Amino acid sequence: MVVAVGVEEEFHVVDVASRSLVPRARAVLDRLPERGFTTELQQSIVEANSRPHRELAALLEDLTASRQALNAAAEPLGLAVVAAGTTPLASLGSIDPTDDPRYRRMAENYRVVAEEQLICGAQVHVDIPDRDTGVIAMGVLAPWLPVLLALSASSPFWLGSDTGYASWRTLLWQRWPTTGPAGSFGSAAEYDATIAALVRSGVISDTGMVYYDVRPSAHLQTLELRICDACPRAETVVMIAGLFRALVIDACAQVRSGARAPKGRHEWLRAATWRAARSGLEGDLIDPADGRPLPAQRVVRSMLTRLRPALEQTGDWETVVELSEAALGRGSAAHRLRREAADGGRSAAVDLLIAETRGERQGPRTVPGGTLMRGYRAERDEAVTSAGEVRESYRAVLDGLQRQELGGLRARVRERDARQWQEGVTYRADGEDRPRLFSYDVVPRLVDAQDWALLGRGVAQRVRALEAFAHDAYGERAAVRDGVLPARMVEFSAGLREAGRTVPRGAVRIGLAGMDLVRDAARGWLVLEDNLRAPAGIGYALAARRFGVLEPGPGIAPLDGVPALLLRSLRAAAPRGAAADPVVGVVSDGPDSSTWYEHLLLARGMGVALHTPADLVVEDGGLVRARRASRTGPDDAPVPTRPFDVLHRRIDEDDLAKATGADGRPLWPGLLAAVEGGTLALANAPGNGVADDKALYACVPRLIRYYLGEEPELEQVPTLLPSEPGRMDEVLDRLSELVVKPVDGQGGAGVVIGPYASPETLARLRAALLEAPDRWVAQDVVALTSHPTFDGELLEPRVVDLRMFTCVEREGDGPGAVGLRPTVLPAALTRVAAGGSLIVNSSRGGGAKDTWIQLTDSQPDSD
């Protein structure tokens, strides 16, 4: 009679939208029958148990049915199950042990070893004639088990990174005290005595914690194979089951003939296992016959030849040969996952696992969208899914561009560039003698209504908290007194200015805020930076719409009213006692400014005067007047007679402090006296830099909780402060994987991206950190999303961020956040990096895109 074989498969539970591992096994199991499915140590894993079968075809049918049932239970929950040793996207700390006394005890006793068991295996049970024969047979068949591991290898990724191993699960698994080769035993009694001694020692709590590569079952008369990764394809599991059954049959026959496992091979077996975990099917394996390294294909075929009598005995020869040759031709699952990740990123690798676990067979990845999208490959793209399909929300956009054809699109770009030169839509980076075109891309970026609502709440909340902090920093410093912030963060801030003390208690300090946000592939929207001094970009966002190649439809937020919203907030900032129609002006550093175009555009759009410091004078009584006509009008325009109530400051305050007025005298002292005396409001107020340096950024969530009593609506990039106790060692240890920024840097200056930095750059940075730790911050690298960008020939993915602008008014009296009313402008500026760069700043060759904010919710694309 043919020996029966059964399989236990473990499956990861992943969120379909994020592709990340999630602790929702219980939710899936609740939708399944109790028989055949169960929990595992971690709440992110479910186990399916087949019935024993004598035919591999019946086993395949059983495994396929279990996988279909699991997916049917998971899909309505927005989940999927994945059969692999590890998942490409997972994070520690987010998965707790299953709520079971045994699992809780294991988690407590083994700590990190248990916490990091985010791994899945496939176990195969084969009937044995008796327990003594089976225990002795374990040592006889052990040399061939690494070959089965290589055939199953499916875990190249760990916590989002490529480990370089085909089966990283093996390396994690072997940290338990009873894993790896089982050793040689002369009888079942000898084996049982050894295990009982291990339990008495307290190293393991029960016999269920014996995790040897092969072991006798504690409750069945079987040998259990435990060395293998979980396998995406059910056919691979069936192949391994057929091979293991043949190995057991062959080994038991040898035992009955008097064969015993040779002594002293434990180290050799561990080395062979390591080699299989490292190489999979794509490198050498250790030949069990003589210990030499040989190509994996030769070792697998040698095993097939050796096992042919047993395979023919079970009727499995043709099936197993066919499956084995297909596996060798296809390569290991680890190889396929790496190849998919290279083309489409880690998310695409998860998609491949989901599809193969379901029994689907993906063909070549293609991107619809015509010739413009030819060869388009992106790991984390907003317009194209990781499966290679244009998202539904972007199809009309990309089809609209494609209809213009390459020649027509180039002509539109040339026409746009000519108009930009004619209208002066340029940008002059620091150190450049001539302005250059502000680069606009032809593909607009879409932000759906649901995301925009979240972003609006989040940035408004930050502005309210930072306004409160700015008042506190120049007031009683309650946050320092109450231990929310260390005193040095205020006292030694590079943005702290004595001029900040001149701002009246009830004035709005942050009249206009510019918050930079990014989308992380796993964590969603994150705040990257707060800009509260003189944030630029509104004018360039308005110009992006004017110079767009495509016209937005009626469902996109219009930008016509943006200058009026800005003007309304500036008028509201007028000092108490100002006229009902306060006089607003814009003060700029002049035509040589890098953003002169924006100053002109906003002044004209608001219908207010534009001046440089040399046009202004402070008269007796603190009245600020212009001595020449506005720079937005003709040279012979009349000089305004009324004094200014509000000046929208578009010049760095340190530059303004050095400027002279129309009378040849320093302008700054008179301006500050006017601010303090209540005859002038500067928007934004002097000294706001204390609230937007990169060290304070790390503490903004604390400020939100302290000043507002609210939880942050938006997450931000995890940030380390080297100056905090114990943080410097962590920063130095992780220097090559962090982004390190100077706390007072702007425009990307001084930023070092660790993974892309040379050893010399990192050495210089290490010295700078040790010399002045309080001048730096270190952040995790963000997996920035990309967006299709036209390079003159094709669309290519480039990373993007988003600058959002918030105007602020105060309703009634009060300092800080009291009565503050933020208004988020629909003119958001999407900044896009130059090709191959991760820095989006214009000074580093970046450009911009029109940002289409959708007014109604759209159905999100599956990814």
Secondary structure, 3 states (H helix, E strand, C coil): CCCCEEEEEEEEEEECCCCCECCCHHHHHCCCCCCCEEECCECCEEEEECCCECCHHHHHHHHHHHHHHHHHHHHHHCEEEECCCCCCCCCCCCCCECCCHHHHHHHHHHCHHHHCCCCCEEEEEEECCCHHHHHHHHHHHHHHHHHHHHHHCCECEECCEECCCCEHHHHHHCCCCCEECCCCCCCHHHHHHHHHHHHHHCCCCCHHHCEECEEECCCCCEEEEEEEECCCCHHHHHHHHHHHHHHHHHHHHHHHCCCCCCCCCHHHHHHHHHHHHHHCCCCEEECCCCCCEEEHHHHHHHHHHHHHHHHHHHCCHHHHHHHHHHHHHHCCHHHHHHHHHHHHHHHHHHHHHHHHHHCCCCCCCCCCCCHHHCCCCCCCECCECCCCCECHHHHHHHHHHHHCHHHHHHHHHHHHHHHHHHHCCEECCCCCCCCEECCECCCCEEECHHHHHHHHHHHHHHHHHHHHHHHHHCCCCHHHHCCCCCHHHHHCCCCCCHHHHHCCCCCCCCCEEEEEEEEECCCEEEEEEEECCCCCCHHHHHHHHHCCCCCCCCCECCCCCHHHHHHHHHHHCCCCCCCCCCCEEEEECCCCCCCHHHHHHHHHHHCCEEECHHHEEEECCCEEEECCCCCCCCCCCCCCCCCECEEEEECCHHHHHHCECCCCCECHHHHHHHHHHCCCEEECCCCHHHHCCHHHHCCHHHHHHHHHCCCCCCEECCEECCCCCCHHHHHHHCHHHEEEEECCCCCCCCCEEHHHCCHHHHHHHHHHHHHCHHHEEEEECCCECEEEEECCCCEEEEEEEEEEEEEEEECCCCCCCCCEEEEECCCCEEEECCCCCCCCCHHHCCEEECEEEECCCCCCCCC
